[in-house]
């Protein structure tokens, strides 16, 4: 059960770190420009001004503000290299974002598998304990039943001997005496 607690604690710690970084990353920005303005009009300005519109992508070496290529998940290198592309915020490039999200997703998946494994393992151990307990109870019940049967057989034999009904041959008929 301590493994489940550790995995839960690790997941909570990651969530708190993410919340802290997200809160720290938010800086006051100037009022947004009209969304209808095309991104190309914001070229040769600044990254912050370009990224006020969420549909824009800033490329650092060319200082171009372009429409995000929505047909692709990631912008192709012909538009801008991943290390030089900025979207959403100016301080995060796509390459670091992809690596960070991949690592975090991997940690979350591993934590889920560890939790599932620990829960299943604990449940199996609990079932084994219950099965062993039931088996012990069954053996004890059978032993008590055998002892009662033997005791009853001895009493019946004593009664037969007392009244002279004891048989020399257990397979002979009772009428022969």
OpenMM code with the backbone's topology and positions (N, CA, C; nanometers):
from openmm import Vec3, app, unit

residues = "UNK UNK UNK UNK UNK UNK UNK UNK UNK UNK UNK UNK UNK UNK UNK UNK UNK UNK UNK UNK UNK UNK UNK UNK UNK UNK UNK UNK UNK UNK UNK UNK UNK UNK UNK UNK UNK UNK UNK UNK UNK UNK UNK UNK UNK UNK UNK UNK UNK UNK UNK UNK UNK UNK UNK UNK UNK UNK UNK UNK UNK UNK UNK UNK UNK UNK UNK UNK UNK UNK UNK UNK UNK UNK UNK UNK UNK UNK UNK UNK UNK UNK UNK UNK UNK UNK UNK UNK UNK UNK UNK UNK UNK UNK UNK UNK UNK UNK UNK UNK UNK UNK UNK UNK UNK UNK UNK UNK UNK UNK UNK UNK UNK UNK UNK UNK UNK UNK UNK UNK UNK UNK UNK UNK UNK UNK UNK UNK UNK UNK UNK UNK UNK UNK UNK UNK UNK UNK UNK UNK UNK UNK UNK UNK UNK UNK UNK UNK UNK UNK UNK UNK UNK UNK UNK UNK UNK UNK UNK UNK UNK UNK UNK UNK UNK UNK UNK UNK UNK UNK UNK UNK UNK UNK UNK UNK UNK".split()
positions = [
    Vec3(0.0833, -0.1186, 0.0000),
    Vec3(0.0000, 0.0000, 0.0000),
    Vec3(0.0876, 0.1247, 0.0000),
    Vec3(0.2128, 0.1130, 0.0519),
    Vec3(0.3001, 0.2289, 0.0546),
    Vec3(0.3419, 0.2688, -0.0862),
    Vec3(0.3471, 0.1727, -0.1813),
    Vec3(0.3784, 0.2047, -0.3196),
    Vec3(0.2710, 0.2916, -0.3816),
    Vec3(0.1468, 0.2628, -0.3506),
    Vec3(0.0350, 0.3429, -0.4020),
    Vec3(0.0440, 0.4838, -0.3449),
    Vec3(0.0774, 0.4930, -0.2168),
    Vec3(0.0893, 0.6241, -0.1535),
    Vec3(0.2037, 0.7015, -0.2170),
    Vec3(0.3164, 0.6342, -0.2428),
    Vec3(0.4305, 0.7029, -0.3033),
    Vec3(0.3953, 0.7542, -0.4426),
    Vec3(0.3275, 0.6700, -0.5209),
    Vec3(0.2888, 0.7101, -0.6564),
    Vec3(0.1911, 0.8276, -0.6512),
    Vec3(0.0977, 0.8242, -0.5580),
    Vec3(0.0023, 0.9345, -0.5437),
    Vec3(0.0742, 1.0620, -0.5010),
    Vec3(0.1692, 1.0487, -0.4105),
    Vec3(0.2446, 1.1645, -0.3641),
    Vec3(0.3276, 1.2228, -0.4784),
    Vec3(0.3870, 1.1361, -0.5606),
    Vec3(0.4664, 1.1835, -0.6740),
    Vec3(0.3780, 1.2563, -0.7740),
    Vec3(0.2599, 1.2025, -0.8007),
    Vec3(0.1685, 1.2672, -0.8945),
    Vec3(0.1237, 1.4028, -0.8401),
    Vec3(0.0961, 1.4111, -0.7111),
    Vec3(0.0557, 1.5370, -0.6500),
    Vec3(0.1702, 1.6385, -0.6560),
    Vec3(0.2933, 1.5925, -0.6325),
    Vec3(0.4084, 1.6821, -0.6379),
    Vec3(0.4269, 1.7369, -0.7786),
    Vec3(0.4104, 1.6500, -0.8800),
    Vec3(0.4221, 1.6967, -1.0187),
    Vec3(0.3144, 1.7991, -1.0513),
    Vec3(0.1931, 1.7748, -1.0048),
    Vec3(0.0843, 1.8683, -1.0310),
    Vec3(0.1125, 2.0041, -0.9656),
    Vec3(0.1637, 2.0020, -0.8419),
    Vec3(0.1952, 2.1270, -0.7736),
    Vec3(0.3072, 2.2020, -0.8442),
    Vec3(0.4102, 2.1281, -0.8901),
    Vec3(0.5203, 2.1927, -0.9619),
    Vec3(0.4689, 2.2560, -1.0906),
    Vec3(0.3826, 2.1828, -1.1623),
    Vec3(0.3261, 2.2374, -1.2862),
    Vec3(0.2442, 2.3618, -1.2601),
    Vec3(0.1636, 2.3603, -1.1533),
    Vec3(0.0820, 2.4761, -1.1196),
    Vec3(0.1702, 2.5949, -1.0815),
    Vec3(0.2789, 2.5678, -1.0082),
    Vec3(0.3700, 2.6733, -0.9676),
    Vec3(0.4373, 2.7348, -1.0890),
    Vec3(0.4859, 2.6493, -1.1816),
    Vec3(0.5524, 2.7004, -1.3011),
    Vec3(0.4550, 2.7787, -1.3886),
    Vec3(0.3317, 2.7308, -1.3990),
    Vec3(0.2325, 2.8013, -1.4808),
    Vec3(0.2013, 2.9377, -1.4202),
    Vec3(0.1912, 2.9441, -1.2867),
    Vec3(0.1612, 3.0709, -1.2205),
    Vec3(0.2791, 3.1669, -1.2339),
    Vec3(0.4026, 3.1116, -1.2268),
    Vec3(0.5204, 3.1957, -1.2367),
    Vec3(0.5384, 3.2475, -1.3797),
    Vec3(0.4993, 3.1659, -1.4771),
    Vec3(0.5190, 3.2018, -1.6171),
    Vec3(0.4245, 3.3124, -1.6624),
    Vec3(0.3154, 3.3316, -1.5960),
    Vec3(0.2201, 3.4330, -1.6378),
    Vec3(0.2716, 3.5714, -1.5994),
    Vec3(0.2944, 3.6499, -1.7002),
    Vec3(0.3407, 3.7866, -1.6773),
    Vec3(0.2356, 3.8809, -1.7329),
    Vec3(0.2271, 3.9987, -1.6765),
    Vec3(0.1279, 4.0921, -1.7291),
    Vec3(0.1610, 4.1256, -1.8746),
    Vec3(0.0625, 4.1189, -1.9574),
    Vec3(0.0822, 4.1487, -2.0993),
    Vec3(0.0006, 4.2720, -2.1349),
    Vec3(0.0439, 4.3411, -2.2369),
    Vec3(-0.0340, 4.4574, -2.2806),
    Vec3(-0.1674, 4.4118, -2.3370),
    Vec3(-0.2627, 4.4978, -2.3476),
    Vec3(-0.3930, 4.4587, -2.3988),
    Vec3(-0.3790, 4.3953, -2.5375),
    Vec3(-0.4563, 4.2897, -2.5624),
    Vec3(-0.4404, 4.2194, -2.6900),
    Vec3(-0.4839, 4.3051, -2.8083),
    Vec3(-0.4153, 4.2802, -2.9175),
    Vec3(-0.4499, 4.3504, -3.0419),
    Vec3(-0.5748, 4.2862, -3.0989),
    Vec3(-0.6416, 4.3510, -3.1870),
    Vec3(-0.7600, 4.2901, -3.2465),
    Vec3(-0.7238, 4.1563, -3.3114),
    Vec3(-0.8060, 4.0566, -3.2889),
    Vec3(-0.7784, 3.9220, -3.3380),
    Vec3(-0.7882, 3.9174, -3.4900),
    Vec3(-0.8640, 4.0051, -3.5462),
    Vec3(-0.8844, 4.0015, -3.6903),
    Vec3(-0.7586, 4.0426, -3.7676),
    Vec3(-0.6618, 4.1087, -3.7004),
    Vec3(-0.5404, 4.1511, -3.7694),
    Vec3(-0.4599, 4.0284, -3.8093),
    Vec3(-0.4216, 4.0173, -3.9369),
    Vec3(-0.3445, 3.9007, -3.9790),
    Vec3(-0.2057, 3.9027, -3.9166),
    Vec3(-0.1518, 3.7819, -3.9019),
    Vec3(-0.0216, 3.7677, -3.8353),
    Vec3(0.0907, 3.8313, -3.9156),
    Vec3(0.0819, 3.8284, -4.0462),
    Vec3(0.1900, 3.8820, -4.1292),
    Vec3(0.2124, 4.0306, -4.1043),
    Vec3(0.1067, 4.1044, -4.0608),
    Vec3(0.1228, 4.2466, -4.0324),
    Vec3(0.2096, 4.2711, -3.9095),
    Vec3(0.2294, 4.1692, -3.8278),
    Vec3(0.3075, 4.1856, -3.7036),
    Vec3(0.4523, 4.1407, -3.7204),
    Vec3(0.4934, 4.1079, -3.8405),
    Vec3(0.6336, 4.0715, -3.8643),
    Vec3(0.7217, 4.1921, -3.8374),
    Vec3(0.8472, 4.1653, -3.8020),
    Vec3(0.9485, 4.2667, -3.7697),
    Vec3(0.9079, 4.3524, -3.6500),
    Vec3(0.8230, 4.2982, -3.5630),
    Vec3(0.7898, 4.3679, -3.4375),
    Vec3(0.8589, 4.2901, -3.3260),
    Vec3(0.7831, 4.2496, -3.2238),
    Vec3(0.8408, 4.1706, -3.1154),
    Vec3(0.7617, 4.0404, -3.1009),
    Vec3(0.8228, 3.9462, -3.0334),
    Vec3(0.7581, 3.8163, -3.0105),
    Vec3(0.6293, 3.8347, -2.9304),
    Vec3(0.6355, 3.9181, -2.8269),
    Vec3(0.5187, 3.9382, -2.7412),
    Vec3(0.4026, 3.9980, -2.8196),
    Vec3(0.4327, 4.0915, -2.9077),
    Vec3(0.3268, 4.1547, -2.9857),
    Vec3(0.2669, 4.0556, -3.0853),
    Vec3(0.3516, 3.9711, -3.1440),
    Vec3(0.3030, 3.8710, -3.2399),
    Vec3(0.2139, 3.7685, -3.1706),
    Vec3(0.2555, 3.7236, -3.0537),
    Vec3(0.1853, 3.6141, -2.9862),
    Vec3(0.0620, 3.6599, -2.9090),
    Vec3(0.0257, 3.7870, -2.9202),
    Vec3(-0.0997, 3.8307, -2.8606),
    Vec3(-0.2174, 3.7627, -2.9295),
    Vec3(-0.1998, 3.7279, -3.0526),
    Vec3(-0.3008, 3.6530, -3.1275),
    Vec3(-0.2612, 3.5052, -3.1216),
    Vec3(-0.3495, 3.4204, -3.0713),
    Vec3(-0.3151, 3.2798, -3.0502),
    Vec3(-0.2991, 3.2019, -3.1800),
    Vec3(-0.3405, 3.2583, -3.2918),
    Vec3(-0.3249, 3.1876, -3.4191),
    Vec3(-0.1904, 3.2178, -3.4839),
    Vec3(-0.1076, 3.3014, -3.4205),
    Vec3(0.0212, 3.3410, -3.4784),
    Vec3(0.1357, 3.2573, -3.4225),
    Vec3(0.2399, 3.2444, -3.5038),
    Vec3(0.3624, 3.1726, -3.4685),
    Vec3(0.4780, 3.2671, -3.4952),
    Vec3(0.5684, 3.2803, -3.3977),
    Vec3(0.6831, 3.3710, -3.4118),
    Vec3(0.8064, 3.2885, -3.4411),
    Vec3(0.8816, 3.3308, -3.5421),
    Vec3(1.0072, 3.2642, -3.5773),
    Vec3(1.1198, 3.3621, -3.5444),
    Vec3(1.2077, 3.3253, -3.4542),
    Vec3(1.3095, 3.4171, -3.4019),
    Vec3(1.4110, 3.4613, -3.5072),
    Vec3(1.4784, 3.3691, -3.5818),
    Vec3(1.5848, 3.4173, -3.6725),
    Vec3(1.5331, 3.5072, -3.7850),
    Vec3(1.4149, 3.4800, -3.8345),
    Vec3(1.3634, 3.5612, -3.9449),
    Vec3(1.2796, 3.6792, -3.8948),
    Vec3(1.2463, 3.6806, -3.7648),
    Vec3(1.1630, 3.7834, -3.7032),
    Vec3(1.0313, 3.7976, -3.7792),
    Vec3(0.9766, 3.6802, -3.8183),
    Vec3(0.8502, 3.6798, -3.8912),
    Vec3(0.7395, 3.6331, -3.7992),
    Vec3(0.6251, 3.6919, -3.8166),
    Vec3(0.5046, 3.6487, -3.7466),
    Vec3(0.4156, 3.5880, -3.8544),
    Vec3(0.3898, 3.4584, -3.8421),
    Vec3(0.3140, 3.3898, -3.9460),
    Vec3(0.1943, 3.3190, -3.8843),
    Vec3(0.0984, 3.2892, -3.9697),
    Vec3(-0.0170, 3.2112, -3.9237),
    Vec3(0.0304, 3.0712, -3.8891),
    Vec3(-0.0210, 3.0184, -3.7756),
    Vec3(0.0184, 2.8832, -3.7343),
    Vec3(-0.0307, 2.7840, -3.8394),
    Vec3(0.0551, 2.6929, -3.8855),
    Vec3(0.0135, 2.5940, -3.9859),
    Vec3(-0.0771, 2.4886, -3.9216),
    Vec3(-0.2052, 2.5124, -3.9240),
    Vec3(-0.2997, 2.4280, -3.8514),
    Vec3(-0.3160, 2.2900, -3.9144),
    Vec3(-0.2728, 2.2726, -4.0383),
    Vec3(-0.2825, 2.1401, -4.1004),
    Vec3(-0.1844, 2.0419, -4.0377),
    Vec3(-0.0809, 2.0904, -3.9759),
    Vec3(0.0196, 2.0073, -3.9084),
    Vec3(0.0087, 2.0290, -3.7582),
    Vec3(0.0422, 1.9266, -3.6836),
    Vec3(0.0434, 1.9437, -3.5383),
    Vec3(0.1593, 2.0326, -3.4985),
    Vec3(0.2742, 2.0054, -3.5574),
    Vec3(0.3932, 2.0866, -3.5322),
    Vec3(0.4281, 2.1610, -3.6603),
    Vec3(0.4817, 2.2805, -3.6471),
    Vec3(0.5177, 2.3537, -3.7686),
    Vec3(0.6329, 2.2834, -3.8406),
    Vec3(0.6246, 2.2688, -3.9723),
    Vec3(0.7336, 2.2032, -4.0453),
    Vec3(0.8590, 2.2911, -4.0422),
    Vec3(0.9731, 2.2273, -4.0613),
    Vec3(1.0989, 2.3023, -4.0554),
    Vec3(1.1120, 2.3997, -4.1714),
    Vec3(1.0346, 2.3818, -4.2769),
    Vec3(1.0379, 2.4785, -4.3870),
    Vec3(0.9781, 2.6128, -4.3429),
    Vec3(0.8867, 2.6088, -4.2466),
    Vec3(0.8277, 2.7323, -4.1942),
    Vec3(0.9216, 2.7944, -4.0921),
    Vec3(0.9623, 2.7129, -3.9927),
    Vec3(1.0544, 2.7593, -3.8883),
    Vec3(1.1023, 2.6377, -3.8103),
    Vec3(1.2303, 2.6340, -3.7729),
    Vec3(1.2813, 2.5213, -3.6945),
    Vec3(1.2144, 2.5193, -3.5570),
    Vec3(1.1993, 2.3987, -3.5001),
    Vec3(1.1308, 2.3860, -3.3713),
    Vec3(1.2009, 2.4631, -3.2606),
    Vec3(1.3344, 2.4685, -3.2641),
    Vec3(1.4070, 2.5392, -3.1581),
    Vec3(1.3876, 2.6907, -3.1675),
    Vec3(1.3501, 2.7382, -3.2867),
    Vec3(1.3343, 2.8831, -3.3050),
    Vec3(1.1884, 2.9278, -3.3059),
    Vec3(1.0958, 2.8343, -3.3074),
    Vec3(0.9536, 2.8694, -3.3146),
    Vec3(0.8989, 2.8968, -3.1756),
    Vec3(0.8131, 2.9976, -3.1681),
    Vec3(0.7467, 3.0313, -3.0420),
    Vec3(0.5975, 3.0417, -3.0695),
    Vec3(0.5180, 2.9860, -2.9746),
    Vec3(0.3722, 2.9928, -2.9878),
    Vec3(0.3131, 2.9996, -2.8481),
    Vec3(0.2238, 3.0889, -2.8243),
    Vec3(0.1609, 3.1031, -2.6932),
    Vec3(0.2393, 3.1947, -2.6026),
    Vec3(0.3641, 3.1573, -2.5714),
    Vec3(0.4521, 3.2396, -2.4889),
    Vec3(0.5888, 3.2444, -2.5553),
    Vec3(0.6612, 3.3509, -2.5320),
    Vec3(0.7890, 3.3705, -2.6002),
    Vec3(0.9039, 3.2901, -2.5400),
    Vec3(0.8924, 3.2493, -2.4180),
    Vec3(1.0057, 3.1851, -2.3521),
    Vec3(1.0101, 3.0335, -2.3699),
    Vec3(0.9133, 2.9728, -2.4370),
    Vec3(0.9124, 2.8276, -2.4567),
    Vec3(0.9238, 2.7966, -2.6051),
    Vec3(1.0276, 2.7189, -2.6427),
    Vec3(1.0329, 2.6752, -2.7815),
    Vec3(0.9713, 2.5358, -2.7914),
    Vec3(0.9345, 2.4993, -2.9114),
    Vec3(0.8603, 2.3746, -2.9328),
    Vec3(0.9410, 2.2515, -2.8934),
    Vec3(1.0691, 2.2524, -2.9201),
    Vec3(1.1500, 2.1346, -2.8916),
    Vec3(1.1509, 2.1046, -2.7414),
    Vec3(1.1735, 2.2047, -2.6599),
    Vec3(1.1728, 2.1852, -2.5144),
    Vec3(1.0330, 2.1484, -2.4670),
    Vec3(0.9314, 2.2112, -2.5249),
    Vec3(0.7934, 2.1807, -2.4884),
    Vec3(0.7600, 2.0345, -2.5178),
    Vec3(0.7990, 1.9855, -2.6341),
    Vec3(0.7716, 1.8462, -2.6709),
    Vec3(0.8447, 1.7508, -2.5776),
    Vec3(0.9716, 1.7766, -2.5501),
    Vec3(1.0496, 1.6891, -2.4617),
    Vec3(0.9886, 1.6889, -2.3220),
    Vec3(0.9554, 1.8068, -2.2701),
    Vec3(0.8993, 1.8156, -2.1354),
    Vec3(0.7656, 1.7440, -2.1253),
    Vec3(0.6784, 1.7675, -2.2222),
    Vec3(0.5480, 1.7011, -2.2192),
    Vec3(0.5612, 1.5500, -2.2360),
    Vec3(0.6562, 1.5059, -2.3172),
    Vec3(0.6780, 1.3615, -2.3334),
    Vec3(0.7246, 1.2980, -2.2027),
    Vec3(0.8184, 1.3630, -2.1353),
    Vec3(0.8676, 1.3099, -2.0080),
    Vec3(0.7558, 1.3074, -1.9039),
    Vec3(0.6796, 1.4166, -1.8954),
    Vec3(0.5695, 1.4206, -1.7983),
    Vec3(0.4636, 1.3152, -1.8296),
    Vec3(0.4310, 1.2986, -1.9579),
    Vec3(0.3332, 1.1956, -1.9957),
    Vec3(0.3863, 1.0565, -1.9608),
    Vec3(0.5148, 1.0334, -1.9851),
    Vec3(0.5750, 0.9048, -1.9494),
    Vec3(0.5691, 0.8799, -1.7995),
    Vec3(0.5987, 0.9817, -1.7202),
    Vec3(0.5941, 0.9669, -1.5745),
    Vec3(0.4521, 0.9376, -1.5285),
    Vec3(0.3558, 1.0078, -1.5858),
    Vec3(0.2156, 0.9838, -1.5474),
    Vec3(0.1734, 0.8421, -1.5839),
    Vec3(0.2094, 0.7965, -1.7028),
    Vec3(0.1734, 0.6605, -1.7458),
    Vec3(0.2397, 0.5567, -1.6566),
    Vec3(0.3670, 0.5765, -1.6255),
    Vec3(0.4365, 0.4822, -1.5369),
    Vec3(0.3721, 0.4834, -1.3985),
    Vec3(0.3358, 0.6016, -1.3475),
    Vec3(0.2715, 0.6098, -1.2162),
    Vec3(0.1383, 0.5353, -1.2165),
    Vec3(0.0628, 0.5481, -1.3254),
    Vec3(-0.0653, 0.4769, -1.3342),
    Vec3(-0.0420, 0.3267, -1.3351),
    Vec3(0.0570, 0.2803, -1.4134),
    Vec3(0.0866, 0.1373, -1.4167),
    Vec3(0.1324, 0.0864, -1.2796),
    Vec3(0.2152, 0.1663, -1.2099),
    Vec3(0.2612, 0.1256, -1.0766),
    Vec3(0.1427, 0.1161, -0.9806),
    Vec3(0.0525, 0.2140, -0.9867),
    Vec3(-0.0664, 0.2095, -0.9005),
    Vec3(-0.1521, 0.0872, -0.9306),
    Vec3(-0.1753, 0.0619, -1.0588),
    Vec3(-0.2561, -0.0556, -1.0962),
    Vec3(-0.1880, -0.1841, -1.0512),
    Vec3(-0.0564, -0.1934, -1.0716),
    Vec3(0.0173, -0.3127, -1.0319),
    Vec3(0.0097, -0.3333, -0.8808),
    Vec3(0.0302, -0.2259, -0.8054),
    Vec3(0.0264, -0.2379, -0.6585),
    Vec3(-0.1135, -0.2773, -0.6111),
    Vec3(-0.2161, -0.2177, -0.6693),
    Vec3(-0.3532, -0.2517, -0.6295),
    Vec3(-0.3841, -0.3972, -0.6613),
    Vec3(-0.3463, -0.4421, -0.7795),
    Vec3(-0.3725, -0.5819, -0.8181),
    Vec3(-0.2934, -0.6777, -0.7303),
    Vec3(-0.1682, -0.6414, -0.7007),
    Vec3(-0.0841, -0.7279, -0.6173),
    Vec3(-0.1417, -0.7383, -0.4767),
    Vec3(-0.1839, -0.6256, -0.4213),
    Vec3(-0.2416, -0.6275, -0.2861),
    Vec3(-0.3696, -0.7087, -0.2847),
    Vec3(-0.4491, -0.6979, -0.3907),
    Vec3(-0.5746, -0.7723, -0.3963),
    Vec3(-0.5475, -0.9216, -0.4057),
    Vec3(-0.4445, -0.9595, -0.4858),
    Vec3(-0.4100, -1.1014, -0.4978),
    Vec3(-0.3595, -1.1565, -0.3652),
    Vec3(-0.2772, -1.0796, -0.2936),
    Vec3(-0.2263, -1.1252, -0.1639),
    Vec3(-0.3416, -1.1415, -0.0674),
    Vec3(-0.4366, -1.0473, -0.0699),
    Vec3(-0.5544, -1.0563, 0.0167),
    Vec3(-0.6361, -1.1799, -0.0162),
    Vec3(-0.6532, -1.2100, -0.1453),
    Vec3(-0.7285, -1.3289, -0.1853),
    Vec3(-0.6563, -1.4556, -0.1428),
    Vec3(-0.5232, -1.4573, -0.1527),
    Vec3(-0.4470, -1.5751, -0.1104),
    Vec3(-0.4644, -1.5967, 0.0395),
    Vec3(-0.4631, -1.4893, 0.1142),
    Vec3(-0.4817, -1.5010, 0.2590),
    Vec3(-0.6212, -1.5553, 0.2903),
    Vec3(-0.7215, -1.5030, 0.2192),
    Vec3(-0.8580, -1.5501, 0.2420),
    Vec3(-0.8716, -1.6962, 0.2016),
    Vec3(-0.8104, -1.7349, 0.0886),
    Vec3(-0.8157, -1.8742, 0.0443),
    Vec3(-0.7491, -1.9655, 0.1460),
    Vec3(-0.6361, -1.9238, 0.2013),
    Vec3(-0.5667, -2.0047, 0.3012),
    Vec3(-0.6519, -2.0170, 0.4277),
    Vec3(-0.7172, -1.9096, 0.4667),
    Vec3(-0.8025, -1.9117, 0.5857),
    Vec3(-0.9194, -2.0070, 0.5652),
    Vec3(-0.9838, -2.0005, 0.4494),
    Vec3(-1.0956, -2.0904, 0.4193),
    Vec3(-1.0472, -2.2347, 0.4187),
    Vec3(-0.9300, -2.2584, 0.3605),
    Vec3(-0.8746, -2.3952, 0.3568),
    Vec3(-0.8492, -2.4479, 0.4983),
    Vec3(-0.7920, -2.3649, 0.5862),
    Vec3(-0.7683, -2.4062, 0.7251),
    Vec3(-0.8992, -2.4382, 0.7955),
    Vec3(-1.0010, -2.3532, 0.7733),
    Vec3(-1.1309, -2.3777, 0.8362),
    Vec3(-1.1928, -2.5073, 0.7857),
    Vec3(-1.1798, -2.5344, 0.6563),
    Vec3(-1.2343, -2.6580, 0.5999),
    Vec3(-1.1644, -2.7794, 0.6587),
    Vec3(-1.0309, -2.7732, 0.6685),
    Vec3(-0.9568, -2.8854, 0.7275),
    Vec3(-0.9974, -2.9079, 0.8727),
    Vec3(-1.0115, -2.7996, 0.9493),
    Vec3(-1.0506, -2.8124, 1.0901),
    Vec3(-1.1914, -2.8718, 1.1012),
    Vec3(-1.2825, -2.8273, 1.0155),
    Vec3(-1.4187, -2.8803, 1.0171),
    Vec3(-1.4199, -3.0295, 0.9846),
    Vec3(-1.3408, -3.0716, 0.8854),
    Vec3(-1.3348, -3.2136, 0.8492),
    Vec3(-1.2742, -3.2965, 0.9619),
    Vec3(-1.1733, -3.2429, 1.0298),
    Vec3(-1.1114, -3.3158, 1.1410),
    Vec3(-1.2115, -3.3330, 1.2548),
    Vec3(-1.2880, -3.2262, 1.2863),
    Vec3(-1.3895, -3.2381, 1.3922),
    Vec3(-1.4973, -3.3387, 1.3531),
    Vec3(-1.5387, -3.3374, 1.2261),
    Vec3(-1.6412, -3.4310, 1.1789),
    Vec3(-1.5905, -3.5756, 1.1877),
    Vec3(-1.4650, -3.5970, 1.1513),
    Vec3(-1.4074, -3.7319, 1.1584),
    Vec3(-1.3998, -3.7792, 1.3036),
    Vec3(-1.3610, -3.6875, 1.3949),
    Vec3(-1.3538, -3.7239, 1.5367),
    Vec3(-1.4932, -3.7580, 1.5898),
    Vec3(-1.5948, -3.6813, 1.5541),
    Vec3(-1.7324, -3.7118, 1.5975),
    Vec3(-1.7789, -3.8456, 1.5418),
    Vec3(-1.7476, -3.8718, 1.4139),
    Vec3(-1.7890, -3.9977, 1.3519),
    Vec3(-1.7227, -4.1165, 1.4224),
    Vec3(-1.5937, -4.1028, 1.4530),
    Vec3(-1.5222, -4.2097, 1.5229),
    Vec3(-1.5805, -4.2306, 1.6627),
    Vec3(-1.6080, -4.1205, 1.7322),
    Vec3(-1.6664, -4.1298, 1.8666),
    Vec3(-1.8037, -4.1968, 1.8609),
    Vec3(-1.8865, -4.1604, 1.7627),
    Vec3(-2.0181, -4.2201, 1.7492),
    Vec3(-2.0062, -4.3696, 1.7179),
    Vec3(-1.9103, -4.4057, 1.6328),
    Vec3(-1.8897, -4.5472, 1.5989),
    Vec3(-1.8488, -4.6254, 1.7234),
    Vec3(-1.7638, -4.5673, 1.8077),
    Vec3(-1.7228, -4.6354, 1.9313),
    Vec3(-1.8433, -4.6541, 2.0246),
    Vec3(-1.9285, -4.5518, 2.0377),
    Vec3(-2.0477, -4.5660, 2.1226),
    Vec3(-2.1409, -4.6740, 2.0695),
    Vec3(-2.1580, -4.6777, 1.9384),
    Vec3(-2.2438, -4.7819, 1.8806),
    Vec3(-2.1858, -4.9206, 1.9055),
    Vec3(-2.0547, -4.9339, 1.8925),
    Vec3(-1.9909, -5.0636, 1.9188),
    Vec3(-2.0070, -5.1040, 2.0653),
    Vec3(-1.9941, -5.0073, 2.1586),
    Vec3(-2.0130, -5.0376, 2.3013),
    Vec3(-2.1562, -5.0841, 2.3275),
    Vec3(-2.2533, -5.0172, 2.2672),
    Vec3(-2.3948, -5.0562, 2.2856),
    Vec3(-2.4171, -5.1960, 2.2293),
    Vec3(-2.3637, -5.2282, 2.1134),
    Vec3(-2.3787, -5.3619, 2.0548),
    Vec3(-2.3194, -5.4683, 2.1462),
    Vec3(-2.1984, -5.4373, 2.2033),
    Vec3(-2.1357, -5.5338, 2.2932),
    Vec3(-2.2180, -5.5501, 2.4206),
    Vec3(-2.2715, -5.4419, 2.4732),
    Vec3(-2.3499, -5.4467, 2.5965),
    Vec3(-2.4728, -5.5364, 2.5792),
    Vec3(-2.5378, -5.5302, 2.4656),
    Vec3(-2.6584, -5.6090, 2.4430),
    Vec3(-2.6307, -5.7375, 2.3658),
    Vec3(-2.5024, -5.7670, 2.3458),
    Vec3(-2.4657, -5.8914, 2.2801),
    Vec3(-2.4926, -5.8927, 2.1317),
    Vec3(-2.4906, -5.7826, 2.0717),
    Vec3(-2.5153, -5.7739, 1.9281),
    Vec3(-2.3870, -5.7555, 1.8480),
    Vec3(-2.2743, -5.7678, 1.9151),
    Vec3(-2.1472, -5.7477, 1.8469),
    Vec3(-2.1256, -5.8592, 1.7471),
    Vec3(-2.0750, -5.8241, 1.6321),
    Vec3(-2.0562, -5.9225, 1.5267),
    Vec3(-1.9086, -5.9593, 1.5209),
    Vec3(-1.8836, -6.0884, 1.4985),
    Vec3(-1.7450, -6.1293, 1.4782),
    Vec3(-1.7018, -6.0898, 1.3383),
    Vec3(-1.7935, -6.1125, 1.2466),
    Vec3(-1.7677, -6.0759, 1.1085),
    Vec3(-1.8538, -5.9546, 1.0762),
    Vec3(-1.7943, -5.8429, 1.0439),
    Vec3(-1.8748, -5.7226, 1.0207),
    Vec3(-1.9645, -5.7346, 0.8983),
    Vec3(-1.9401, -5.8368, 0.8123),
    Vec3(-2.0199, -5.8514, 0.6913),
    Vec3(-2.1303, -5.9548, 0.7066),
    Vec3(-2.1441, -6.0130, 0.8257),
    Vec3(-2.2507, -6.1124, 0.8466),
    Vec3(-2.3815, -6.0427, 0.8762),
    Vec3(-2.4927, -6.1148, 0.8546),
    Vec3(-2.6242, -6.0568, 0.8780),
    Vec3(-2.6504, -6.0491, 1.0270),
    Vec3(-2.7350, -5.9546, 1.0664),
    Vec3(-2.7718, -5.9402, 1.2060),
    Vec3(-2.8651, -6.0534, 1.2513),
    Vec3(-2.9344, -6.1191, 1.1619),
    Vec3(-3.0288, -6.2236, 1.1966),
    Vec3(-2.9598, -6.3507, 1.2458),
    Vec3(-2.8335, -6.3672, 1.2173),
    Vec3(-2.7631, -6.4903, 1.2513),
    Vec3(-2.7451, -6.5029, 1.4027),
    Vec3(-2.7485, -6.4031, 1.4803),
    Vec3(-2.7234, -6.4111, 1.6247),
    Vec3(-2.8437, -6.4485, 1.7000),
] * unit.nanometer
topology = app.Topology()
chain = topology.addChain("A")
for resn in residues:
    res = topology.addResidue(resn, chain)
    for name in ("N", "CA", "C"):
        topology.addAtom(name, app.Element.getBySymbol(name[0]), res)
